[in-house]
Structures are given as structure tokens and as C-alpha cells.
Amino acid sequence: MYLEELRTLLARHARPDWTTAVDGVLISKVDRPDPPAPSMSGTLLAVIAQGAKRLALGERVFEYGPGQYLVASVDLPVTGQFTQADPKQPALGFGLVLEPSAVAELLLEAGPADAPRSSGGAPSGIAVSDAPAALLDAVVRLLRLLDEPRDRAVLAPLVKREILWRLITGEQGATVRQLGLADSSLSHISRAVRWIREHYAQPFRVEDVARQSGMGVSAFYRNFQAVTAMSPIQFQKQIRLQEARLLLATHPADVTGVGHRVGYDNPSQFSREYRRQFGAPPSQDAARLRQAVRAPAGLLP
């Protein structure tokens, strides 16, 4: 029942840039399958109404389709691919950006008795579940407000809070709850992720990043792997290669310079790891990128 109306609303309000009149709400409409493409996940909820997508995080693969949702609690390097989409039945998806401050506010208002406690250890940074009826109902009501501009400013924030609450108390609540806890394992790992992303071209010692994150080395390494499905060094390599690909789209003739800018002193190593990641050497992939029309990146189908 909810999926049918959800598909109708998404198809009617989809824009090329995925934006909507409600801040933080995204709508995607894709009419063809595409090859695997790297992107950063962002922190968001993604619900599929039609079509399907496959997402890889390190060695973990997530597949989600109609009536399922995905939550990402850390901005992670992922590789996504639409597996079911065509002009007659395009992939249709709803997205809501998850703000740590909004999650924290709800947790404070609810109190420990109402908000389930998170178990020890950091949950995976990405998780998939079937969407319960209460969550789909709230998503549909939020999208209806796109047709009701008079009510939108007042009611949209309330429905967004309801959606967050359904996530916090739902099957993947541990992943969402830790997004709003300042001293959670996830918050410590998020701090490390941000540092590595900001300093991806620099060599680092895992011990130093663990100390900056406020964790012991063994606990840091274990929790980092749990959240990101990668070691800190593997994570840095993913960020370097994604940044290199972006740079090559605008500087296709300077492969050596791009490799150096993202932290590779050895051009052969850069070319070898780039080809392993993207299936083509840097110069060839750069030419392909310049010819392709790039769609918005992210988790949404």
C-alpha cells in the first residue's frame, strides 16, 4: 500500500539534481543500470521504492530493493551500481540526510528508558533492513508535503523527527543511535575517518591516529575495521584513488602529477593500484571520464 503511493510521489517530484523543496530530502530517478562507480556514502537514510542497487564497502556487499532501507552513519568510500532500472520502470529512491545533532537531540528528549541502549563495540557504518510499515508511512507523509507548501515549513521538521525516531528504535537503531552519541565508539572512528580524509596525501602511523581518536591501538583497529570494513591504511588508499579520479577528470594529461598530489611517490605503484581499483590505467580512465555524463554520486538508487 505504502510502496505504490511512494513510487507515485517519487516519480512526480524527481529532479535531475535530486534535490527537493524540503531541506535534507533527496529523490532519485534512474532509468538504466550502470557500471560500478565509486563515491562517498554520506550519512543518510536511503529507501528504495522501485529498482535495486548493489553497494560495496571494502569486502562487504549490500543489496537492497523495493521496501528496503539502507542507513549510513559514517561518510565512507563505497562503490555503487544500479542493478535494476529501465525507462519503463526506473529505479526510484528516497533519501534523508542524517544529522548527528538531530539524533542527539532525540536521544536526550527520549531518555534512557525509551531509547534502546547500544551494545558494546562499534556497529557497521552501513546496514540494510526491510522497512517497517511505520517508517514507510512517515516517508510517504513527508513526501506528500511537497504538494502542500502552506503546511511544509511547520510539518516537515516534525515528520523528519518521526522518521529519525523510527530508525533509532528500529532494527538498525544501533548504527543510527551511535551517530548522536558524542562518546560512542562510532564517534571516535568518525573522528579518525575525518582526519584521514583531510590528510589523505600524508603518511601516518596508526598509533598516532588512534591516540587522536581517544582510543587504544587494538580497540581502535578493531572498531575501525568493524565500521569501515577496511584497515586505516586501506581506507587511506581508497580515498587517495577516489581523489585521483576526480583530479584526472580535469587534468587528464598529468597522470604523474595527480599521483604525486594524492600521495604516491612511485608512478608505477599509482598506475598499478589505480588500474586494480577502476579497471583501467589512469590515462585511459581519464579519457573515459571526460566522455561520460556523470550522475550524482551516493547511496540513493
Phi, psi and omega in degrees: 000310181290324183296322181297312178292324178299316178299318180297314181294318180295316180297323183287326188254005180294136176239158179302327182266006175073359183280165175221178179284352178256122182302131177086356179256130182238148175228132177240147176218114185233129188252017177202147172295156180223162179289159179304135182226135179280149176197175170263140188289326193073174174252109186199168169259134175233127179241131178262131175258331181205141182093192182203155178219149174244134183229132179247131174236104187059235178270355180272139179238129179245131176237133180217145185222197185306131179082009177244156178231155177235138174240138175237121184257355178222145178282102190241152175283117183233166173237120185243154180208127172285124183255342177223109178191134174207166184302326181284326178226079181293155172291131181235127183221149175249139177228144175226121178293131180264119180260123180305323181296323179291321177295315180299319180298317179295319180297321179293318180292323184288322184081164185296334183287329185264329181266118180304144181281145177280144176285167181294154180087158182274132175285168175301144180290345179225139180211154181233142176210165169288138181279122177290162183301323182295323178290315179298321178300315180294320178298316179298317180295325177294318180290329176301330182293345175294338177264002185230073185301329181295324184269345192299313186298326182275316189273330184302315178300326180292317181290324176298320177296321178298317179300315178300318181295320177298324178289315182301322183263005183266191186299326179257028183300326181299320179294317183285319183299319183293340176299330183258003181260118187296331184246023179283163175302322181296322180294324177295317180291323177300323178297318179293319179300316179297318181296315181295320179297322182283339183234033189298335182278351183262141171291152179211162174257135181302324180300321181290319180292323177298317180296317177299331181274356178079030182226155170289160186298313183294317178294320179298312182297317181296315181287325177299316179295321181295319184282315191258349185064020180216160170282163178303322180290320176297321178298314179301319180296319178300316180295316179302314184290323177294318178295321178299320180296319177297317180294322181293335178296332180250346178229061187294339184270355186244060183298314181297316180297319179295316178302318179294320182297328181266004171113007179262118175275338182254109181301325180294319178295318179300311181297320182294313181288327177296313181296321178297324182282317189248359174082005179204152177295160186306314184295319180292318180294324179298319178296321179294320179297320182292335180274334185279150172264113187277131176272163177302140181270165175136194186274336190295139176277000000 
